[in-house]
Amino acid sequence: MPARPTSDGAFAARMGFAMIALALLGFGGRALTSSETHPPPAGALSWHVATISAWYGLFVLQAMIGRARQRLHRALGYLSLPLAAALVWSGVGVMAANYRLKGDAPLAFFNLLNLTQFLGLYTAAVLSVRRPRRLARLLLAASCALMPPALVRSVHAAGLPEPVAVLLIVGLWLPGLRHDRALLGRVHPATWVGVGVIASGVALGGPIGFSEAWAAALARALGAA
């Protein structure tokens, strides 16, 4: 019988390392199997890569430190505030640059959706700072919300149909459900919040992202490609 988990920190650290590996696999595999014909400006892309890499590094570091070293844990938490803002800012910049180069309105929608999900979940986590279990789960959910671009690229690199990426996105949330049941005997409400956020994105993303109304609104906002 597997050992009963005793903390959220070890689980969050494992999930953080798994997400880093998936991101490297997705973006690295896509780079090896195909070349980007119209990449966004190097400056914008480099800044986004730096901020998102720092986010996952900070996520893993905080999880490994845990709340035993309160002062360091709190300092890293404060550091996450400007980092999250920079991540969203750089992500919007890359989204806009990609759209102006390629005119791909659905891609812009999903990129913006992931950033919005991340920002909403992160904000909820900050507001839950005095409730450690809720905070940990919302931060994990925010980190998972950033993963779809890497998972989609993994599917492309493997030559699989794009809908397979939906299965990978859903599968990313299953370990959290299992962890909660093993540790708490139930699924924590904050975990359900994360599942609900990703499920709503999967359900609404297609009809909105591929709609003519979205394409027209984006063209008005950013200019035609």
C-alpha positions as CSV (number, residue, x, y, z in Angstrom):
1,M,0.0,0.0,0.0
2,P,1.5,3.4,-0.9
3,A,2.4,5.7,1.9
4,R,-0.1,8.3,2.9
5,P,1.1,11.8,1.8
6,T,1.8,14.1,4.8
7,S,2.1,17.5,3.2
8,D,1.1,19.6,0.2
9,G,4.7,20.9,-0.3
10,A,6.3,17.7,-1.5
11,F,3.4,17.1,-3.9
12,A,3.5,20.7,-5.2
13,A,7.3,20.4,-5.8
14,R,6.8,17.2,-7.8
15,M,4.1,18.8,-9.9
16,G,6.3,21.8,-10.4
17,F,9.2,19.7,-11.7
18,A,6.8,17.7,-13.9
19,M,5.5,21.0,-15.4
20,I,9.0,22.2,-16.1
21,A,9.8,18.9,-17.8
22,L,6.6,19.1,-19.9
23,A,7.4,22.7,-20.9
24,L,10.9,21.7,-22.0
25,L,9.5,18.7,-23.9
26,G,6.8,20.8,-25.6
27,F,8.8,23.8,-26.7
28,G,12.0,21.8,-27.3
29,G,10.3,19.1,-29.2
30,R,8.5,21.6,-31.4
31,A,11.8,23.4,-32.1
32,L,13.4,20.1,-33.2
33,T,10.6,18.9,-35.4
34,S,9.7,22.2,-37.1
35,S,10.9,25.7,-37.5
36,E,8.9,28.9,-36.7
37,T,8.5,30.8,-40.0
38,H,7.3,34.0,-38.3
39,P,8.4,34.1,-34.7
40,P,7.6,37.1,-32.5
41,P,10.3,39.7,-31.9
42,A,13.2,38.2,-29.9
43,G,13.0,40.8,-27.2
44,A,9.3,40.1,-26.4
45,L,9.7,36.4,-26.6
46,S,12.9,36.3,-24.4
47,W,11.2,38.4,-21.7
48,H,8.2,36.1,-21.6
49,V,10.4,33.0,-21.5
50,A,12.4,34.5,-18.7
51,T,9.4,35.5,-16.6
52,I,7.5,32.1,-17.0
53,S,10.7,30.2,-16.3
54,A,11.2,32.3,-13.1
55,W,7.6,31.6,-12.1
56,Y,8.0,27.8,-12.2
57,G,11.4,28.1,-10.5
58,L,9.9,30.2,-7.7
59,F,6.9,27.8,-7.5
60,V,9.2,24.8,-6.9
61,L,11.4,26.7,-4.5
62,Q,8.6,27.8,-2.3
63,A,7.1,24.3,-2.3
64,M,10.4,22.8,-1.3
65,I,11.0,25.3,1.5
66,G,7.5,25.0,2.9
67,R,6.2,27.1,5.7
68,A,8.9,25.9,8.2
69,R,11.2,28.8,7.1
70,Q,8.5,31.5,7.4
71,R,10.7,34.5,6.7
72,L,12.1,33.1,3.5
73,H,8.8,31.7,2.4
74,R,7.1,35.1,2.9
75,A,9.8,36.9,1.0
76,L,9.4,34.6,-1.9
77,G,5.7,35.2,-1.8
78,Y,6.2,38.9,-2.0
79,L,8.5,38.3,-5.0
80,S,5.8,36.5,-6.8
81,L,3.7,39.7,-7.0
82,P,5.8,41.6,-9.5
83,L,6.8,38.4,-11.2
84,A,3.2,37.5,-11.9
85,A,2.5,41.0,-13.2
86,A,5.6,40.8,-15.5
87,L,4.6,37.3,-16.7
88,V,1.1,38.5,-17.7
89,W,2.4,41.7,-19.3
90,S,5.0,39.8,-21.4
91,G,2.5,37.1,-22.3
92,V,0.0,39.7,-23.7
93,G,2.9,41.3,-25.6
94,V,3.8,38.0,-27.2
95,M,0.2,37.3,-28.0
96,A,-0.3,40.6,-29.7
97,A,3.0,40.2,-31.7
98,N,2.0,36.7,-32.8
99,Y,-1.4,38.0,-34.0
100,R,0.1,40.8,-36.0
101,L,2.5,38.4,-37.7
102,K,0.1,35.5,-38.3
103,G,-3.5,36.8,-38.0
104,D,-4.4,33.7,-36.0
105,A,-7.4,34.9,-33.9
106,P,-8.1,31.5,-32.2
107,L,-4.4,31.2,-31.1
108,A,-4.6,34.7,-29.7
109,F,-7.8,33.9,-27.8
110,F,-6.4,30.7,-26.2
111,N,-3.2,32.5,-25.2
112,L,-5.2,35.3,-23.6
113,L,-7.5,32.8,-22.0
114,N,-4.6,31.0,-20.3
115,L,-3.2,34.3,-19.0
116,T,-6.6,35.3,-17.7
117,Q,-7.0,32.0,-15.9
118,F,-3.6,32.3,-14.4
119,L,-4.2,35.9,-13.2
120,G,-7.6,35.0,-11.7
121,L,-6.3,32.0,-9.9
122,Y,-3.2,33.8,-8.7
123,T,-5.3,36.7,-7.4
124,A,-7.5,34.2,-5.5
125,A,-4.4,32.6,-4.0
126,V,-3.1,36.0,-2.8
127,L,-6.4,36.7,-1.1
128,S,-6.1,33.3,0.6
129,V,-2.7,33.9,2.1
130,R,-3.8,33.1,5.6
131,R,-5.3,29.8,4.5
132,P,-2.4,27.6,3.6
133,R,-4.2,24.6,2.0
134,R,-6.3,26.9,-0.2
135,L,-3.3,29.0,-1.1
136,A,-1.2,26.0,-2.1
137,R,-4.0,24.6,-4.3
138,L,-4.8,27.9,-6.0
139,L,-1.1,28.5,-6.8
140,L,-0.8,25.0,-8.3
141,A,-3.9,25.7,-10.3
142,A,-2.5,29.0,-11.6
143,S,0.7,27.2,-12.6
144,C,-1.3,24.5,-14.5
145,A,-3.3,27.2,-16.3
146,L,-0.1,28.3,-18.1
147,M,0.7,24.8,-19.4
148,P,-1.6,24.5,-22.5
149,P,0.8,26.1,-25.0
150,A,3.5,23.6,-24.1
151,L,1.1,20.7,-24.2
152,V,-0.3,21.7,-27.6
153,R,3.3,22.0,-28.9
154,S,4.0,18.5,-27.6
155,V,1.1,17.1,-29.6
156,H,2.2,19.0,-32.7
157,A,5.8,17.6,-32.3
158,A,4.4,14.1,-31.9
159,G,2.3,14.5,-35.1
160,L,-0.9,13.8,-33.2
161,P,-4.3,15.4,-33.8
162,E,-4.7,18.7,-31.9
163,P,-7.7,17.5,-29.8
164,V,-5.3,15.2,-28.0
165,A,-4.0,18.3,-26.3
166,V,-7.4,18.6,-24.5
167,L,-6.8,15.2,-22.9
168,L,-3.4,16.2,-21.7
169,I,-4.7,19.5,-20.3
170,V,-7.5,17.6,-18.4
171,G,-5.0,14.9,-17.3
172,L,-2.8,17.6,-15.7
173,W,-5.4,18.2,-13.1
174,L,-6.0,14.5,-12.1
175,P,-3.0,14.2,-9.7
176,G,-4.4,17.0,-7.6
177,L,-7.7,15.2,-7.1
178,R,-5.8,12.0,-6.1
179,H,-3.5,13.9,-3.8
180,D,-6.5,15.5,-2.0
181,R,-8.3,12.3,-1.5
182,A,-5.1,10.6,-0.2
183,L,-4.3,13.4,2.2
184,L,-7.6,14.8,3.2
185,G,-10.1,12.0,2.4
186,R,-11.9,14.4,0.1
187,V,-11.2,16.9,-2.7
188,H,-10.5,20.4,-1.3
189,P,-12.9,23.1,-2.6
190,A,-9.9,25.1,-4.0
191,T,-9.0,22.1,-6.2
192,W,-12.5,22.1,-7.5
193,V,-12.2,25.8,-8.3
194,G,-9.1,25.0,-10.4
195,V,-10.9,22.2,-12.2
196,G,-13.8,24.4,-12.9
197,V,-11.7,27.1,-14.3
198,I,-10.0,24.8,-16.8
199,A,-13.2,23.0,-17.6
200,S,-14.9,26.3,-18.4
201,G,-12.0,27.2,-20.7
202,V,-12.2,23.9,-22.5
203,A,-16.0,24.2,-22.9
204,L,-16.2,27.9,-24.0
205,G,-12.8,28.3,-25.7
206,G,-13.8,26.7,-29.0
207,P,-17.1,28.5,-29.6
208,I,-15.6,31.9,-28.7
209,G,-12.1,31.6,-30.0
210,F,-13.2,30.5,-33.5
211,S,-16.1,32.9,-33.7
212,E,-16.2,35.7,-36.3
213,A,-17.2,38.1,-33.5
214,W,-13.9,37.4,-31.7
215,A,-11.9,37.8,-34.9
216,A,-13.5,41.1,-35.6
217,A,-13.0,42.4,-32.1
218,L,-9.4,41.4,-32.1
219,A,-8.8,43.1,-35.5
220,R,-10.3,46.3,-34.2
221,A,-8.2,46.2,-31.1
222,L,-4.8,45.2,-32.6
223,G,-5.2,45.9,-36.2
224,A,-5.5,43.5,-39.1
225,A,-2.5,41.1,-39.6
